[in-house]
Amino acid sequence: DQQVKQNSPSLSVQEGRISILNCDYTNSMFDYFLWYKKYPAEGPTFLISISSIKDKNEDGRFTVFLNKSAKHLSLHIVPSQPGDSAVYFCAASERNDYKLSFGAGTTVTVRA
Amino acid sequence: GAGVSQSPSNKVTEKGKDVELRCDPISGHTALYWYRQSLGQGLEFLIYFQGNSAPDKSGLPSDRFSAERTGGSVSTLTIQRTQQEDSAVYLCASSLSAFTYGYTFGSGTRLTVV
């Protein structure tokens, strides 16, 4: 039973525009949320995270928003750049649990 | 090493054969994880090692899967009598300690069982 869902398998965006990636979760015990980025033939790399006590965390061009009541989070990339073309995974964990539950990923393609 | 190293990068094996996948974590990282990603699925937790503590094997899908970590460093994931549903990318990750979620992942081993 997949507890973290990324319902959009792919997203295409024009360079310079905003990319918005969405993630929904079902486990109300999730306490910490992360986004990972993955290029082909490489392992995922940590991008940004957010704790459940916050509703927004920003790091440069990347901002993650958390809506706990809706069990929804999103990743905004502004402005999108060609190097952002990759697969993005949403992940979550319960408090004091080292295991992460991952979504299936969204492939982002940034068009020049 | 500078990153998490996994070998082999690709493995094709016949159904019923045993395979061993290797992970060399970042030096000094005490926590080591194995995940796998099947086609169209998210990463699935398999097993976790932390220092000298007993590993958390709760994610291993069957008793054909086992893993060990020798000397608190290199880890080997073994799959016995491989089945076609074992085909996936097996990813190893390490972190300084448990609950350090910004793991460093290796590039994975793509296992294909034919």
Contacts between the chains, C-beta under 8 A, distances in Angstrom:
chain1	res1	chain2	res2	distance
A	2	B	41	7.8
A	2	B	42	6.6
A	4	B	42	6.5
A	6	B	42	7.8
A	32	B	101	6.4
A	34	B	101	5.7
A	34	B	102	7.4
A	36	B	105	7.9
A	41	B	9	8.0
A	41	B	107	6.2
A	42	B	107	5.2
A	43	B	4	6.9
A	43	B	91	5.9
A	43	B	93	7.3
A	43	B	104	7.7
A	43	B	105	3.1
A	43	B	106	5.0
A	43	B	107	4.9
A	43	B	108	5.9
A	44	B	43	7.5
A	44	B	91	7.5
A	44	B	105	5.0
A	45	B	104	7.8
A	45	B	105	7.1
A	46	B	101	7.5
A	46	B	102	3.8
A	46	B	103	6.8
A	46	B	104	7.8
A	49	B	101	6.5
A	49	B	102	7.1
A	89	B	42	6.7
A	89	B	43	6.8
A	91	B	43	7.7
A	91	B	101	7.8
A	93	B	101	6.5
A	96	B	99	7.3
A	98	B	31	6.9
A	98	B	33	7.8
A	98	B	48	6.0
A	98	B	50	7.6
A	98	B	56	7.8
A	98	B	98	4.4
A	98	B	99	5.7
A	99	B	45	4.7
A	99	B	48	6.9
A	99	B	56	7.7
A	99	B	59	7.3
A	100	B	43	7.5
A	100	B	45	6.9
A	100	B	101	6.6
A	100	B	103	7.9
A	101	B	42	7.4
A	101	B	45	7.6
A	102	B	35	7.6
A	102	B	42	3.7
A	102	B	43	4.0
A	102	B	44	7.6
A	103	B	42	4.9
A	104	B	40	6.2
A	104	B	41	5.6
A	104	B	42	4.6
A	105	B	42	6.8
